[in-house]
Amino acid sequence: MQENNDDKEKNLTRLPAKHDTFIALDSDGCVFDTMTVKQIKCIAPTIISHWNLGSVRKTVISTVESVSLFSETRGQNRFLLLITLMNLLKTNGKIIQSGTKIPSFNSLKKWVSSGVALSNESLKREVQKTGNAELKSVLNWSLKVNRRIAHVVKNAKPFKWAKKSLPLIASSSDIMVVSQTPVEALTREWKKSGLTKHLLAIGGQELGAKSEQIRLATRGKYRKNRILMIGDAPGDMKAAKKSGVLFYPINPGHEEESWKRFHNEAYKKFISGTYSGKYSSRLKREFMKLLPSLPKKRHL
């Protein structure tokens, strides 16, 4: 299995540079209007059923909503999300009062801190190696999430202005999807939308952190100021910063406006080399105001 991952990484390093600029695109909530449905209709229900949290269902759903959609933890890898969620539930007054048992996930915490790619493939290898019951349960949950997403999210729709922007970008930049969603789901959604023709490659959670995917795909091919990450979550902005590249935010709740601004204004600035500085900083400040550091208490 590890050899297959090595092959995938080598394929990224071998991607041809057709242009002198590179765009790294997040997918869920950025290009496709799928963030809410995946979190609330797929991830939250499977958490509730898998860990028998039906008695506090409303609290779990509202906490998933806060953590995954309306705070700086928006867009977290699903395994990190699980830890963040359970930590919050353990301190929630209604949960404590109900006496509902919330998993501590000590083995999961150790695994996510080990530096491995946070993917189903990597977790499966760990389960096979250790036989750890907690990790096996988490893996089974994650596979259930994949199956539910495949069943529920059958016709993922791209944002209108994102769809308009892709051919514009492809005319002057190489485009790669850089995501923490499993590549199988990404490939399915992009193919059904008919938008894969604009892409150089699709990178998912199997290839590790977004910053690592950007590094593998761009090293030695593009100057740092000619690489732009487009995303809808603070994690995307952090990946861009860690990679030393530029970042353009798709503001949650204002996705179409963000993409229209990119199409009509920001992309031209990026291509002309005038994007960084005051303009970029203003967009980042605007973006972070929408995603506070502490999850909002929505309907808890």
HELIX and SHEET records of a PDB file:
HELIX    1   1 GLN A    2  THR A   13  1                                  12    
HELIX    2   2 MET A   35  THR A   36  1                                   2    
HELIX    3   3 VAL A   37  ILE A   43  3                                   7    
HELIX    4   4 ALA A   44  HIS A   50  1                                   7    
HELIX    5   5 GLY A   54  VAL A   56  5                                   3    
HELIX    6   6 ARG A   57  LEU A   69  1                                  13    
HELIX    7   7 ARG A   78  LYS A   90  1                                  13    
HELIX    8   8 GLY A   93  SER A   98  1                                   6    
HELIX    9   9 ASN A  106  VAL A  112  1                                   7    
HELIX   10  10 ASN A  120  THR A  130  1                                  11    
HELIX   11  11 ALA A  133  VAL A  152  1                                  20    
HELIX   12  12 LYS A  160  ALA A  170  1                                  11    
HELIX   13  13 VAL A  183  SER A  193  1                                  11    
HELIX   14  14 THR A  196  HIS A  198  5                                   3    
HELIX   15  15 GLN A  205  LEU A  207  5                                   3    
HELIX   16  16 LYS A  210  THR A  218  1                                   9    
HELIX   17  17 LYS A  224  ARG A  226  5                                   3    
HELIX   18  18 PRO A  234  SER A  243  1                                  10    
HELIX   19  19 GLU A  255  ARG A  261  1                                   7    
HELIX   20  20 PHE A  262  ALA A  266  3                                   5    
HELIX   21  21 TYR A  267  SER A  272  1                                   6    
HELIX   22  22 LYS A  278  LYS A  289  1                                  12    
SHEET    1   A 5 ALA A 201  GLY A 203  0                                        
SHEET    2   A 5 ASP A 174  VAL A 178  1                                        
SHEET    3   A 5 PHE A  22  LEU A  25  1                                        
SHEET    4   A 5 ILE A 227  GLY A 231  1                                        
SHEET    5   A 5 LEU A 246  PRO A 249  1                                        
END                                                                             
